[in-house]
Each structure stands twice: as C-alpha cells, then as structure tokens.
C-alpha cells in the first residue's frame, strides 16, 4: 500500500508521514553497507572470494579437470552462492523484517528538528538524538541517519515521499547538514 505522504511545519521542524515499505528498509541496509566499517568489509569480501573461486577453478582446469570433474563443482557452487548472497540476501531480509515487525506498526510520523528525530507509530514513539546517529546519507528517495560505530547498528530511514512539498526536501537536507556529517554518495 503506497502513501502519498504529507508534511507539516512545526516551528522549524520538518514532519514526514508515511507507511514504511521493504524498499525503505533495503535503502537503509544499503547505506549501512556503504558507510560502516563492517559493511565495507562485507562488500569487498564477496568480490575477493569470487576472485579466489575463479583462481581455484583455473588451477583445476589447468591440471586437466574439465567441467565433468568434481573439482569444478566446488568453485561453481561457491560462486553461485556468493552471487545469490550478494544480490538477494538484503532484499529478502528487508522483506522479512518489514512483514514481521515494521508493517504491524502502521503509519509512521517522523518529526525532525534541531534536537534529533522523533518517530511515532502504532506501537509507540522513540527519539533519536543527533549524537546517537551523527552521520547521514542521501539517496534518490531517502535520507538515512546512521550511527558512527563500526557496525553502523543504529539507523533511521526517512523516505522523501513522506514530505508534502518538494521544498521540504531542501529544508530537511539543510536541517541534517546543520546537525550531522554527510557520508557516502
């Protein structure tokens, strides 16, 4: 279910109203992978492992083991598994988290002001101070605030569709720029 979103001005604050989607969670996961130390390690591990698998296969083939030999099945299986993990693990996790937790909470209302981000929904409310998530990244459709720890464990996804007017995107970006360090592209 898609929500067109609306925003209200509350004395210098920006409000977003939206129904979270699996794509919102996926956007947050992707930002975390780009900005956290652990995420960057994971992103580079898969291509390095792919290179090792290809090297292993080349050595097998150079020793006369063809496609019918068992020696090629190990790197082939590893390569397919890595490709699936790289391209499907996060989308599957985002859908599962959305279905089991986020969707049950209903419509979200996020108020972003000089103190931080307050998010309320059907299950309650939480305020995240700027010091808890001191950096942010912007994507085409989202702003994502992220903690500065090695895991990037804390993150808040703010979908742009929750804003009422295009000018609110610039206001929100200015508010985040004043209070957080922009990371990533």
N, C-alpha and C positions, 0 to 999 in steps of 0.2 A: 504494500500500500504506500503510495507516494504522497508526501505532504508538501504543498507549495511553500509553506513556511511563512512566517511573519516576524517582524521585529518591532520593538518599541524603544523609544529613547527614555531612559531613566537617569536624568541628570548626569550626562557624560558617559553613561554606561551603554552597552550595546546588548540587546536581547535577541536570542535565537530561539525559535520554536520549531521542533522537527520530530519526526519519527525516525529513530536510528535504523539503518539498513546494514546488511552484511558488508556492503561495499564501504561503508563508513569505517567499520572495524578493520577491514583489509587495508584501507588507506592509512590508518594508524599503525598497523603492523609493518607496512612498507616504510613508513617514516622511521619507525624504531629500528628497522634493519639498516637504514642508511645512516642514522645518527648515533647509535650506541656502539660501543667498542665490541660487545658480543655480536651484535648484528653484522657489523663489518667483517668480523672473523668468519661468521657463518656464510656470508655472501661470497667470500673468497675461497672458503673450504671446498665448496661444490665444484668450481672450475678446476681447482688444483687436483681434487680427487679424480675428476674426469680426465685430466691430462695423465695421471698415473695409470688409470684404467686403460687408456689408449696406448700408453707405453708398454704396459703389460701385454696387451693384445698384439702389439707389433713384435715384441720379443717372441711370443708364442708362434706367430706366423713365420717369423724369420727362421725358426727351428723346425719348420715343415709341418706345423699343426694347422690344418685347414679349418674351414667352417664346420666340418663334421666332427672334429675332435672336441673332447670335453674342455680342453684348455681355453677355448674361446667363449664358452658359456658363462664362465665366472665374470670376465670383464663386461660381457654383453649384458648380463643380468644386473651387474653393479651400475653400468651406465644408464640403463632404463630406470632403475630405482632412483638414481640421483636426479634424472630428468623429472620424474614424477614428483619427487620431494621438492624440487626447486619450483616447479610451476603449479603444483596442486596442493601442497601442504597448507600454506597460508589461506588460500580461499576456502578450503574445507574447514579449517579451524575457525575462520571468521563466521562461516555459516552455522557451525555448531554452537559457538558462543552466543551468537545472535539468537538462535532458536531457543537455547536452554536458559539464557539469563536475560539478555537485553530486551527482546521482544515482549516479555512479560511485564516490563516496567512501563509500557505505554509511551505517551508523548513526553519528550524531554523539553525542558525550558532551561536555557543557559543564559546567565547574566554575567557579562564580562565588564569589570570596572577596574579602577586603579588598585584595588586590593587583591584581585585574582578572578577566578572563575567559580561561580556557584551554579551547580546543576541540580535541578529538581525534577522528579518524575514520580510515578505512581507508588514507588517503594520508599521514597524519602528524598533527602537532599544532602549534598556534600559541597563544601567549599574547598577549593584548592588554591592556596596562596601562591603567589609568583615564586617564592623561594623554593617551593616543593617541585615545581616544574619550570626551571629558569630558562628554558630554550624552546623555540618553536620552529616549525617548518610550514611552508605554504605549498599546497598542491593546486591543481586546477579547480578542484571542487571543495577543498577542505583547508582549515587551519588545524594544526596538530601541535599541542604543547607537550613537551617531553621532559622527564626528569633527567638530571645530569649524571646519574650513576652509570656504572659500566653496563648494566643490563638494560637501561632505559625502561625500567619496570613501570614507572608511572607515566601515563599519557592521557590526554584528553583530546577528543576529536570534536571539532566544531565545523559541521557542514555548512557551506556557504548558502545552500538552498534554504536554510532556516532564517536567513535575513530577508527583510521585507523589500528593501530597495538596493539597487546597485551601489549607491553611495555608502551604504552601511559596510560594504566590504572594505572600502578605504578607511572608514572610521575604525573598524576592528583591527585592520592591519596597523594603523597608527598607534592604537592602544597597545597592541602586542609589541611593536617596535620600542615604545617608551619603557616597557617593563621587562622585556625578555630579550635574549640574544637569538637572532635568526640563525638557523643552521641548515645545512643541505641546500639543495636547489629546488 
